Amino acid sequence: MSLALGALVTVALLIGNGFFVATEFALVAARRPRLEQTAARGGRAAGAAIAGIDELSLTLAGAQLGITMCSLGLGLVSEPVFAATLTPPIHALGLPEGAAHAAAFVLALAFVTFLHMVVGEMAPKSWAITYPERSATVLALPFRAFVTAARPVLALLNGSTNLMLRAIGVQPAWSQEVARTPEQLRSIAEESRRLGLIEDTELTLLTTALDAPRAPLSGLVVPVAEIVSVSASATPQEIIDTAARTGRLRMMLRGSGRRAARMVHVRDAYLARARGLDTTARALSHPVPAIPVGTPVGEAVATLKAHHSHLALAVASDGGIAGMITLDDLLTTLVTVR
């Protein structure tokens, strides 16, 4: 093969290798909600990217097959062509033919390896990680065509891999079944900052958001002295007056105790007054849960949602009432950087 043809084949193989590398990283790093928004506006490429993410195991197998084919091509075609081209001038320098061929082979191998790593691996990987949604949509359609054409081979490779994993006790998981732990996400965020992909403020935002669900309730408890309450026998008008005076929409019932804590919403009082009902705060009230002050914020939010309540009593370690917590405060903690 001539040097010109070998150079063209080398360029084509490097482009192909970069294509598969960039697609692999793009589909892993791309944020699905953004792709779905683009697809909803009629973007076919975004739809193809979503399809690739939906069968990520097969998609990664396709990328690895493409990378392997291009790498083998560089070894079979590019290195011999460059070695054959370099051998005569090195031999002309006075080296024996065998030594000249060995030196040419080493130089060709180093040159092709350098191109493979920089042009075929590192550059496309960095581009895909920096612009994951853009690169995913640019590459998705041709890559889906490749996966469709090679699907029988990919299914065989993927099936063989899954059988091997099951043989050693590992259950293969699809992308939608994989969940990241807070520790894994924190490690990803710190590595992204080290690589310069995010700023210090963004790292702080991410780590704070990851830590917030595990933070205890102790700093969010409204003291008992600040709890707005009404008597169980209060009329709708008395509830409305208390809400107007304190600015609170929800009020606890006095004397209900920890095990039977209840709250009333001023909205229900307005409705009762509009209907002319002769009722009391207890009849309009709803039960609220009791949550230990050591409970993590994320778990407390789940408890309030399960009870369909916006308030809960905070129970101290000795079993006494430490105060009250509100869903608004808990959610603010989860989404606010302090």
Order of alpha helices (4+ residues) and beta strands (2+ residues): alpha-alpha-alpha-alpha-alpha-alpha-alpha-alpha-alpha-alpha-alpha-beta-beta-alpha-beta-beta-alpha-alpha-beta-beta-alpha-beta-beta-alpha
